[in-house]
Amino acid sequence: MDLLDEKEYYIAYFDILGYKDFFTHASKKQIHDIVSMIYDGISGIKSYLNRFSNFSIVPIIENIEIKFIGFSDNFTFAMRVEEGQNEIYKLLAFLSIIADIQRNFIVMYGLLVRGGIVKSTAYIGENIIQGRGIIEAVSLEHKAVYPQIIIDSSIFSDIHRLHFLTDKELEYGGSVQNKINKGLELSSDEQKFMKEIFNSYIQEQLVLTWKDNILMRSNDEKPFLNYMYNIGIINYYLEQNTLFNEFQDLLQQFNIQHSLKIPQKGDAENFIRVHKSVLIDKIKKYGSYAGVNINDVSELYEREKVIKKYIWLWLYHRKLCDLYKLSEYDLQISLDIDVRVMKMVILLNDKDTKETADKIINVIQDVKE
């Protein structure tokens, strides 16, 4: 490849928090499994698209190529930006791959990830990446104080615009869909409209659903990758009045062939259950200053940063439970002070109040790396 040929890419850069400690104590198999997990995520990219291509009207995107460069605890993924209406599927699939890798680091190995994703230009060869894009991605990673992968505003804008319909068509299609759901008869004009734009309407709804779950906002309003987005996708299938169940009725009424597998509620519960158990384990291990040399200022500082990161992770878990209506997997904590060092610690408890949560939010909002 000609390294002088600068092109536009989606670039994801992240590093692993606690990398040194993990690899110091990890077994050979654990290290091998992490490397395999990353490569499996890349090679299995089409499975992410197939998740949404059970509908015959949704195109299966082919020839997606992702460049991957890893060094120590730093990982870079890049995918060419191309033209075309279906480019949004490629972008969402790319974000899903990064989210899945981030989730696997956490639920499989208890490793937190922090990073950034940008849309920019770069020179990329087989084993090298240079240019403005990687600088911007690294810079964005440095702004991620907590274990999150921040999404650049350019990507955020691309995802939030309509790709298959105009605002007017989407609004009209929604009103017609509501009539169908209520069992009302459609006019001849409405029937004609739905038949003409049905494929585009379904594709737009799929993109909107995918987008709504893959992105989330912090208290500072920065958009970041929701690595547990798959819970939301499953729940959209399950809820009575959500688009996927409505799609089935629509598809049948318009005699469009489809093969749609409906997941079970337990699928979503398994993800949040594992996430909760990992969070509990980490709070027990790192939520206090136990085992830390309190006379070592650097050790105290590092543990304090870790504690604040797990407070953020708890808030994220709490938001997931609320967003996806899985309150039974919520986790209650409280904050206390270690009087030896006059610093905050996390306690697991059986009581929780909104006041406690608000105090915790206020504590971490001003945290600086």
Order of alpha helices (4+ residues) and beta strands (2+ residues): beta-alpha-alpha-alpha-beta-beta-alpha-beta-beta-alpha-beta-alpha-alpha-alpha-beta-beta-alpha-alpha-alpha-alpha-beta-beta-alpha
